């Protein structure tokens, strides 16, 4: 902590003894502006209040609120505003009142338009009633209103920010901002309510967010990842290979995909976002496999769906490894795998197709001869316990026939 105080010691001295701004002092003392401001607010708030003319006020008072007047501005113009609303000063202009209270005429006029427009209206009505009106037009000048007409309409009907609208229409950013705040307060209020509403829910791509901007990636970011995104969309390359080719950081590209192109990630993982909010889909539970893998098994899967048969035969037809193909089906085509894995036996029981094929010859021998099941299993290279369990569960009639043959042989 002592080192921090030493770091900003000279900057604090300048802030207390001069009128230099925090930015100028930070540059002169070679310290970070943000760090110096944070240090001021935390350890020397009394100096901040003094700088803003708020000496004697509680240190917890906010220097800047979200909206409305700043405490220091309120103190600065308080007496002048009261004078403007007092009939004793009705014959004086705003400029004359400003000079009386040591503030600038422009500053007082702007402060009244922003925060006390009703005072200006009462002054005009009182002057008309007393017959001392100067017949001077007050409000937006016609030529100014014409200049900003297109910009005001665009700001009202789109999600563009004031700076974006001003740049598009070729007008001053400060001028447009002031024109809106003075003469189109309802537009500002509407945009503010939209921003407050946007803060309550999740950010949606292409929609306005809590800071008043559209939730879209920066043009520089789009350009940086343009090539990588094309490779991700149109090739079967894995992400690590893509970033090596495009020369972009791996984690940066992954974040870009998760934030702005989650639909492409879902597509690669074999999942559709139709009817769902893609931002609500947990990527950790979606399938992960390459497009090349999907393409490898696509023809075999289509063939199985059109003509159900043994997985091993289909794998042989398409040059695939049977067990690998079977595992892929279980993971990515569970319904098809389940349908193929079970079959109806001659006795009407539902049995495993693989087990039925495996034990078919053993069951045939067992039900047509008097040879013991253990002997049959040994001769055919089968596990006796597995074969016995299969016969008991699924082939009770075979056991009955075998017992009948054995009994007949004994009587003979």
N, C-alpha and C positions, 0 to 999 in steps of 0.2 A: 504493500500500500504506500509506503514512504517513497518508493521509486516513482509511482504514478504522480504523487504530489510534486515531486521534483521535476518530472517531465513537463508538467503544465504550469510550473511556477511563474515563468516569464510571461506566458500567454495570459495568465490570470491578472498579472500586474498591468499589462497593456489594456486588458478589457476594463479594469477598474479605473484606470487613470486617463484613458483616451476615448475617443468616439469611433475608433476603428471597428469595422464589422468583424464577426467571428471568422469569416472566410479570410479577410486580410490578415488578421492576427495569426491564424493557423499557418498561412503561407510564410509569414515573417518568421515564425518560430519553428518552422519545418515540422509541424505535427499534422495529424489527420483532422480534417474539419469535423467529421462525424464523431470522432473520439473526443475532440475538444468540447463540442456541444453537449455530448452526453456527460462529460465530466462537470461542465458548468451546471447543468440541470440537477445533477446528483449532489454535488458538494458545495456549490456557490450559487444557490437559487436566489439568495438575497441580491446578488449583483445583477442577475437577470431581471428581477422585479424593478430594481433601481433603473436599469437601462430602459425599461418600458414605462417608466413613470408610475410604478405601482408600489412605491415604498410604503411600508406600514401594513400592507395586506398580508393575509395568511400565505405561508409558503406553498400550501397545497393548491392554491388557485391555479387554474389552467391559463396558460398564456395564449393558447389558441384552442378554441372549441371546434367541433366538427363543422358547425354552421353558425351564422349570425355574427354578432359583434365580438371583437376581441376585447378583453377587459381594459387593456391600455388605450384602445381607440375610444371606448366608451368614456373613460375618464377624460381623454383629450378633448372630446367634442361635447361633453355633457352640458356645460354651461351655455355653449353657443346654441345647441339644439333647444334648450329651454327658452332662450331669448327669442329664437325664431318662432316659437309657439306662444309668445307673450305679446299681447296687443300694445304694450308699451313700446315695442320695437317695430311695430307694423309699418311705419313709414321708412324704415331702413331696408336696404337691399341685403341679400345674403352676403355679398362681398363686404359691405360695411360692417355687418355683424361679425363676420369672420375676423376682420382686422381688429375689432374691439377686443376680441378674446384671444388674439395671438395665434390664430390658425389660418391656413391658406383657404382662399375662397373656393378653389377647385376641390380641395379635400372635403370641406364642409358640405359643398353641394352634392358631391358624390355620396357622402355618408348619409345625407338626408334622403337622396333618391333610393339608396339601398335599404335603409333601415327605418326611415320615418317618412315615407311618401305621403302619409296622411297629414303631416305637418305642412308640407308644401301645398296640399289641396286646401287646407284651412286658411292658410295665408292668402291664397288667391281669392277665395270666396269672401274673406274679410275685407280685402282691398276693393273688390267690386261693390260690396255693400256700403263701404265708406266713401266710395267715389274717388279713390286714389290709385286705381289700377293704371299701370303704365302701358297697357295694350301691347305688351311684348309677348311674342310666342314662346311658350315653355313646353318642353317635351322633345320628342324626336324630330329633328329637322327633316323636311320632305326629301331633300337630296340624299340624306343619310339613310332614311327608311328605304328608298329605292335601291341604294347600293347593297343593303343587307337583306332585301326581300327574298332572293333565291337562297341565300345562306340560312336564313331563319326557317324557311320551309323545309330545306334539306335536313337541318338539325331536328326539326319537329317530326319528320316522317321516316327517318333512318336511325340506325344505331351508331352512326359516325360521331366521333368526338368533335369538340369545337375546333381543335387544331386541324383535324382532317377536313372538316367542312371549309374552314378558312383557306386552306391550301387549295382545295378543289375549286372554290369560287374566286380565288385570287383576291381575297380581302385580308385586312389585318386581323391577326389572332386576338390581340388585345382589344381592338375596336369592336369586333364581333362579340367577344365575351362581355364587354361593358354594355353593348346595345341590348344583348339578351337579358342581362341582370337588371337593367334600368327599365326596359319597355316590354319585356316578354317574360315576366316572372312566372307565369303559369307554365311555360315550356320548361323552364329550369326546375320547377317543382315536380313536373311530370317525370322528367329524367331522373331526378333525385329519388322519387318513389320507386322507379324501376330498378335503380341501383340497390336500394334497400331491400327490395323483394328478391333480387338476384343473390344477395348475400345469404338468404335463408336456405336455399337449396344448393344442389351440386352445380358446378359450372358445366354449361353445355356448349359444345363447340359451335361457333357461329352465332351465339347469342351474347347479349351484353352481360358483363360480369359486375361485381361490386365496385370496381374502380372506374366504371363508365366506358370501358373499352370492350370490343368484341373479344371473345375467348377464342383466339386463333393464333397459330404460331407466327413468329416474326418472319418477314420476308427473307432475312439473312439466314435464319434457321432452315427455312424451306429449301433455299438454294444450296445450303451446305449438305443436306441429306438427300437432295434430289436424285443423284445417281444411285445411291445406296437403296433408296426406296424403290426405284425402277427394277433393280436387281432382285429385291425382296418380293416384288409383285409378280415378276415375269419369269423368274428362274427357280430352280430347285436348290440353289446354293444355301448352305447354312449361314447363320448370321455372322459367325466368325470369319468365314471366307468372304462374305460381302463387304465387311468393314475393311478387310485387308485390300481388296480391290479398289474400293472407293476412297480409302485413305481417311476414314473418319473414326473417332473413338468408339469403342465397343459399347461402353456403358451409356454414352451420349445417344447412340443410335437406338439402343434398347429403350431408353427413356422416351425418345421421340416416338417410337412405335407404340409404346403403352399409352402415351398421352394423346396422340393425334391420329393414330392409325390402328386402333384396337380391332377394327373390323377385319383388317388384313391378317392380324395375328390369329383371330378366331377362325378365319378361312383356312389358314395353314394347319390349324389344329383340328380341322374337321368338324367345326361347330358353326352354326348359323345364329346370327343375332336377331333374326326376324321375330317381331312381336315382343322383343325385350329391349331394355336399355342396355346397350353394350357396356356401359361403364359399371353396371351392376353385376356383370358376369365375372366370376372369380377365375382368373386365368390359371390359377394353380390346380384347378380340378379339371381343366380341359385336356384333351388328348394332345400328345406331342409326337408328331411323326413327320417325316419329310414328304414333300410332294412327289419326289422320285419313288419313295416306298409305296405311296398310294397308287401311283401309275403302274408300278411293277405288278401289283396284285389286282388291278382293276378288271382286266379281261377275265381272269380266273373267277373272280367274284360274280361278274355278270353271267358267266357260263353256269355257275352253281345255282344262281337265282332262277335262271331260265330252265335248267334241267338238273334238279337235285340228284346227287349221286355221291359215291365215296369221295371223301376229300383227297385221299391218297391218289386215286385215279386222275382227278382233276389236276393235282399237283404235278403228276407225271406228264400229263398232256401239255402243260404250259411250262415245263422245265423248272419247277419250284421244289424246294425242300418240303416234304410233307409235314413234318413237325413244326417247322417255322411258319408255314402257311396256316396250319391249324391254330397256332398260338395267335397269329395276326387276326384270324377270324374271331377268336374268343374275345380279343381286346377291342377290336374296331367294328365288328359285325356280330354282336352278341346274339341278336335275335336269329340271324341266319345260322350261326354256329349251333344254337340250341335246337333249331329245327332240323338241322342235318344230323345232329348227334343222337337223336332219338328216333325210333321206328316202331311200327306196330308188328308184333310177332304173329305167327299163324294162329296162336291161341288167343289173340286179342290184347295181350299185355304190351305195354309200352316199355321197350328195352333200349339200351344203348346200341346204336348201330355198330360201333366198333367192337363191343363185346359180343354181339350176335355173330359178326363175321369171324371173330377170333375163336369162338367156341362151337361153331356150327358143326364141324366134323366130329368133335368129341361128343356132342349131344346125339348126333346120328348114330354113332357107334354104340353109345350107351343104351339107347332105346331099342336097338335092333339086335343086340347080342347079350350074352350073359357075362361079358368081361367086366370086371370091377372098374369103377370110376378111377380109382387110384392108379390102376394099371394103364388105363387109357391116357391119363394125364402124363404119366411117366413116358409112355411111348410117343406121345405127340409133343413132348417138351413143354407142358403147361404146368402151372402151379396148382397143385391139387386143391388147396383150400379155396382159391379163387374160383376154380371150376366148380367145386362142390357148392359153394355159395350161390353161384349163378344158376345152377340146375335147381336148387331148392327154391329159390325166389321166383324164377321165371319159367321153369320147365317141369312142373309137378307131374304132368302127364307122361313125360319121358321116364321119370322115375317109376311110375306105375307100370308102364310097359316093360321096363327092365325087370322089375320084381315079378311080373307075370311070367316072363321068359325063364327066369331063374327057378320059380316054383314049378313050372311045367317040366323043366329038365330034371328036377329032383324026383318027381312022380314017375317019370319015365325010367 
